[in-house]
Amino acid sequence: MNVEILSRIQFTLTIAFHYIYPPMTIGLGILLVLMEGIYIKTKNPLYHHLAHFWTKVFGLVFAIGVATGIVMEFEFGTNWASYSRFVGDIFGSALAAEGIFAFFLESGFLALLLFGWDKVGPKMHFFATCMVALGAHFSAIWIVVANSWMQTPAGYHLEKIVGSVHTPLPAGYVVQAEDIGHVRAVVDHFWTMVLNPSSMERLTHVVLGAWLTGAFLVISISAWYLLKGKHKKFAAASITVAVVFAAFTSVLQMISADATARGVVRNQPIKLAAMEGVYETVPSTPMTLFGYVDQKNQSVVGPKIPGLLSFLCFHNFTTPVIGLNQLPDNAFLAAQHPELKQEELASVRHTYWPMVGATFQFYHIMIIVGSGLFGIAFLSLILLYKGLLFRTDLPAIRAFLWVLVFSVLGPQIANQAGWFTAEVGRQPWIVYNLLRTSQGLSRAVAANQVVFSIILFTLIYILLFTTFLYLLNKKIQHGPGDDEGHHTKAPGVDPDDLFTKEARA
């Protein structure tokens, strides 16, 4: 394999592994705010107990997340130096904002969150919890803003640097091979860059996915406690908060998914066509529920609902979705290939398509798993409302609780599939319609060096993941006990006796 493929595999490995953890910290952070806020409001010690236990889980996830995220910053300089030069002015401002708004909030209040339970008052500790949760969200904001600019660039101009001479380039300039290392994107309007056409839609989608990740982590562990008959009242309170939050977030995520998909329709029609395997432009474009792409015959095999894709994209059943065989259009291809005649442009059209089969599958995995999570959340809410969710004496309820135990995997799969959809669907561009992925590579890196780093990262990540699972399992097995300090529960009170009717209210 060449350096480009290997470098993409390396970056995929590192960021996919890292992306296991930030959604959990964001989701757990907002749940900690809710649990501690309920305690401040009701003075019920049970919710103090909840917040303390889940804070310990939050601390573990946060630590592993920080450790796994550092690697990517070095990869920008080692494997993707040309890309880093091109976007340095853009990313510099966004990542500096992340450092100011996110890092200082998280690092400044994290110690108080983890160790300040009996050292500061409840309101001060609650404030620290809010700041850490806000910092985690700010981190997501600036990372997603930077990535969204790669998807839908805005608020910039291109500049060519030769020696000390900086020459602005005209709009629509096509970066050539000889420009690599000399052309960069320069910010014109900071807020236009931040509020690029896809940033807010994608940010909402990412944050809601993170909320669901945290909610289903709490649901999973709480369901396990219920099945094992351990810490029953604690588990019942935790799962109540998490289920209500998950159901609420699921509705918001469905709305966000619709807005995000229609944003892709407007801004990245090639990605949309690949996501649905649409090769030909036809009225009342059908949507394939599941299946596979037959790339040889340029068709999708699987059950289809006529007109549904048109409705989801344009809110009517007749407007056609533009197919891959018409994308990109001839005007774009002529600008990219001025040496080709008009009748020759069609021969290079497919080189601007992503891997259609992979994009299709990742997108449909995200949709199927996300829909399943929506159903699980609302079925849990119904059972909770009817007083059946805690009836572990009923075989059907026990079976459903086992589903909840394993539901923790659902948001992780959906998050990863969604990220792969976004990044694979953007290819062959690393910055959409500006810089090809092949143009962003470092020139000094050899294939054998990348292979060695992939092997090394794989071994280290296996070790880190094993350590994470061991420590998480240790905390779960230990449970919300009181042997780590008197502040974990009210003196002389069994936390399993605290789940009263007042607490339910």
N, C-alpha and C positions, 0 to 999 in steps of 0.2 A: 504493500500500500504506500501511496505517496504521502508527503509531509502534510498536505492539506487534510486528507482523510484522517490521518493519525492525530493531528492536532485537534480536529473536531471531536474525535472520540475521546481524547484526553479532557477537553473542556466539558464535554457532555458528562463524563464520569464524575468530574469534580463538582460541577454545579448541580447535577441531579442528586448526588449524595448530600451536598450541603442543603438542598431545598427540602430535605426531609424535616429539618429542624426549625427554620424561621417561621413557617406557618403555625407550628405548634406553640411557639413563644407568643406570637401575635394573638392566637386564639385563646391560649391560657391566660394571657395578660388581661384581655377584656373580661374573661370569666372571673378572674381574681378581683377585678374592680366591682363586678356585680355581687360576688359573695361577701366581700368585705363591706360593700355599701349596704347590703341587707343587714349585716351585723351592726353597723353604725346606726342604722335606722331602727332596728327592732331590739337591739341589745341582747339578742338570743345567742348564748355562747356556742351553740352548734355551728353557726355560720363563721364564727371566729375559728373554730376547729377546722371547718372546711377550707377556709382561706389559708390557714397555716400549712395544712397537708399539701394542697395543690401548689403552694409557693415552693415547697421543696422539690416537687416534680419540675416546676418551671425553672428553678435554678440549674438542675441537671441538664435539661434540654438547652437552655441558654448557653451553658459552658461548651457543650459539644458543638452547637451551632457556630459559635465564635471561632473555635479551633478549625472547623472545616471550611470556613469562609475566607480565611487568610490566603489560602493557596491561589484562589482565582485572581487576586490582585497581582501576584507575581506572573501568572500566565499571560496577562495582558502585555507585559514587558518582554517575556521570553519567547512566546510562540506567536504573538499577535502585535509585534512592534509597529508594523506599517499601519495597522488599524488604529493603534493607540495614538500615533502621530496625527492621523486623519481626524479623529474625534476628540483629541486632547482638550481643545478649547471648550467643547460641548460638555464632555464628561467631567472636566475639571471643576466647573461651577456646580454641577449637580452633586458630585460626590463630596465636594467641600461642604455643600449645604447638608448632606447626610451627616458628615462629621460634626457639624455645629449643632444641628437640631436633634439628631438621633443619638449619636455616641455620647455626647455630654449628658443628655437626659438619662440614658440608661446607666452609664457608668456612675453618674453622680448620685443616683438614688437606689441603685441595685443593692448595695450593701445594707442600706436602711431597710429595704424590703425583706432581705433574707435574714438579717440578724437583729433587726430593731424592734422585734415584737414586744419585749418587756423593757425596752430602753427609751421609747418615746410613747407619747399618748396615742390612742386609737385614731384620732383625726389626722395627726401628723403621719402615722404609718399609712393610713388610707391615701393621703396625698402622695406619698412616695410610690405606692402601688399605681396610682393614676399616672404619675410621671414616667415610670418604667414602661407601662402599657403604651403611653403616648409615644415614647421614644422608639419602641418596637414598630409602631405604625409609621413613624417618620422615616425609619430605615426603609420600610417597604415603599413609601412614597417616592423617595429619591432614586431608588434602584429601578422601580417601574417607570419613572419618568425618563431615565436614561435609556432603558430598553425600548420604551415606546418611541423615543426620538429615532432610534434605529429602524423602527417599523414605519413611522410616518414623520420624516424630517420636516422641521419648520423653524422659522426664526433665525436663519443662518445665511451666509453666503460662502462660496468657495474662494480660496485664496491660494495663489501659487507663490512659493518662496524659492528664490534663487539667490544664494548668498545672503545679502542684507536687503534685497529688493523684494517687497511684498506686493504682488499684483492681484487685485480683485478680478475674479473671472465672471463672465456673464451668466445669467440664469440659464439653466438647461445645459451647461457645459458637461460634456461627457469625459470622465476621467479615463486617460489612456495609460497603458502599461508604463510608459516612460515618466508619467506624472507621479508614480508611487514614491512616497518619501518627500515629495515637494509640494503636494497639494493637501490642504487641510480645510475642514469646515470651521467657520468662525461665527460666534454668536453675534447676531444683530440685535435681537430683542429677547431678553432673558425670559420674560413671562410667555412670549409666543413659543419659545423653545419648550418651556415647562408645560404649557397648556397646548401641546401639539395635538393634532386631530384625534389621536387614539389614547392619550395618556389617562384622562379621567375615567373613560369607560373601562380600560384595562386595569387601572388601579382599583376601581370598585370591585371588579371581578376577582382580582387577586386577594384583596383584603377579606372579602366575604368567603372565599375558599379557605383562607387561613382561620377565620372564625369557626367554620365548620370542622376544620382539623382539630382545633382545641376542644370543641364541644364533643366530638365523637371520641376523643381520647378520654375525657372525663366519663362519658357514657360507657365506654368499653370497660374501664377499670371498675366503675361502680356496679355494672352488671355482673362482673366476675365476683365481686364481694357478695352480691345478693345470691348468686348461685351457690356460693360456698358457705352461706350463712354467717359471714363475717361482717362485723361493723355495719349491721343492717340499717340502722337509723341514719348513720353517717352516709352510707351509700344511697339510701333513699333520698336524702336531702340533696346530695351531689347530682344524682341523675335527674331529679326534678328540675333543678336550675338549668342543667345542660340540655335536657330535652326541649324545654320551652324555648331556650335560646337557639337550639338547632332548627326547630320548626320555623321560628321567626326568620332566621338567617336564610333558610332554604327558599322561602318565598322571595326574599330580596335577591337571592342568587338567580332565581329564574328570571326575574325582571332584568337583572344585570346581564344575564346571558343573551337575552333578546337584543339589548342595546349594543352589546359587544359584537354580536354577529352582524348586525346591520352596519356597524362601523367598519367591519371587514369588507362588507359589500361595497361601501363607498370608497374605501382607501386601498384595499388590496384584493381586487377582483380575481386575480390569478390564484391567490391563496384560497379564496372561497370556493372556486371551481375545483381545486384539488381536494379540499375538505369534503366535498360532496361527490367527487368523481364525475363532474360534468364536463364532457368533451364537446358536445354540440349545443348550440343555442336553440332551445325549443320553447314555445309558449307553454304556460302552465307546467313549469319545470317540476318534475317529481322529486321527492326526497326518499333516499334509501335508508331504511331503518337500521339495517346491518347487512354485512356481506363482504365482498372483496372486489378489488378493481382488476379487471381483465385488461391490462395495458396493451396487449397485442391487438385486441379488437376494439380498444378504446370504449369500453363499456363497464358498467357495474353490475355484478350479479348479486341479487338480494331482493327482498320484498320492498316495494315502493308504494308511496301514497301520492297519487297524481296531484299536482298543483301545490303541494304542501311547502316545498322549498320556495316557490314564488311568494306564497303567503307570508312565510317567516321572514323573507328578505325585504319584501316591498309592501306587505299588508294588503295584498290582493292576490287572487289566484291565477292571473293571466300574464303578468309581466315576466318575461323570460330572464333567467340567469345566464349571463354571458359565459359561453363554454371556452375551454382551453384552446380549441382550434381557432378561436378568434382573438386570443390573448397571447402576448401583448399586441396592440394594433400595429399596423404598418408604419404609421408615423413615428412611433417609438423605435421600431426596429430600424427604420431608415436613419434615424439620428445615431443609433448605436453602431450601425454598419453602413456608413456612407459609400463604401466600396462595392456594395451589392446593388444589383438592379432590382426594380420593383417586383419582378416575377420570381426573384431568388429569395426574397425575404422569408417566405413561408418555410424554407429549409432550415432556418435557424430559430424558428419560433419555439420549438420544444426545448432549446437550451435555456430558456427563461422560465421553465416550469420547475417546481420542486419535485421531490419524489412523491408522485401522486398516491401510490398505494400506501406508503407509510403515513402520509398526511391524513388520508382518509381513515385509516385504522385508528390512529391516535385520537382524532377528533371524535370518532364514534365511541371509542372507549370512554372518553370524558363524558359524553352525553349519556351513555347507558349507565355508567356508575353514578353520575350526578343525579339522574332520575331515580335510581335505586335509593340513594341517600335521602332524597326528598320523601319518597314513600316510607322509608324506615322512620324518619323523624316524625312524620304525621301519624303513623300507626302507633308509635311510642306515645305521642301526645294524647291520642284517643284512649289508649289503655290506661295512661296516667289519669286522665279525666274521669274514667269509669272506675278507678280504683283497682284495676286488675294487674298493673305492671309489677307490683310487688308480691303477687300471689304465686310464690315459688312452689306451692303444692300442686299447681296445675301443670300437667305435662306440656301443653301448648305454650304456656307462658315461659316455662323453662327453656323450651326450644327457641323461642323468640329472644330470650336473654342471651343465649349462645350466639344468635345472629348479632346481637348488639356487641358482644365481646369482640367479635371479628370485624365489626363495622369500622373499627379504627383504621383498617387498611383502605377503606373506600375513599376518604378525602385525599390520602396520600397518592393513590392511583390516579384519581381525577386531577389532582394538582400536577403530577408529573406528565400525564397525558396532555393536559392543556398547555403546559410549557413546551412540550415537544411539538404540538400542533403549531404553536406560534412561531417557534424557531425553525423547524423543518419547512414549514409552509412559506417562510420568507426567502428561502434559497432560490436562486444562487447568490442572493445579495446578503452581505453582512450589514450594510446600511442600504435600505430599500431604494433601488433605482439610482444609487450613487456609487457605491463601492462593492465590488464582488468579493465574496468570501476568499477566493484565491488571491485577491489583491491585498488582503489584510495580513497575510502571513509575514513572519520574520524571515529574512533571507539567510540568516546565519545558522538556523536550526536544521539539523540532519534527522532523517527518519529514525535511525537507530537510537538517537538521544530521546526522541519522543516515546519510542517503544519502551525504553528503560524506565522513563518517568511514569508511564501508564502502569507498568508492573509494580513499581514502588508504591504509587498512589493506591493501587488496588489492595496491596498487602496492608498498608497503613489504615485504609478505610475499613477493611475487614476487622482489624484490631479495634478501631474506634467504635464501630457498630456493635461488636461483641461486648466491649466495655459498657457501652450505653445500655444495651439490653440487660446485662448483668446488674448494673446499678439500678436501673428502672425496676427490674423484677425484685431486687432486694427491698426497694422502698415499698413496692406493692405488697410483698409478703409481710413486711413489717407492719404495714397499715398505718392508720392515723393514731398510733400509740402515744402515750404520754411520758415515755421514758427519756425524751430528749429535752425536757424542761417543763416547769410547772405551767408555763404560759400556754401549753397546747390545749388545756381545758380548764374549766372552772374548778377550783379546788373541791375535792370531795364529790364531784358530779361525774357520773358515767356518761360519756357522750352519746351512748346508745339510748339513754333515757331522755335526751333533749329534744327528740323529734316529736313535739307535741302538736296539738291542733293549732296552737298559736303560731308555731313555726311553719306549719303548712300554709296558714293564712298569709 
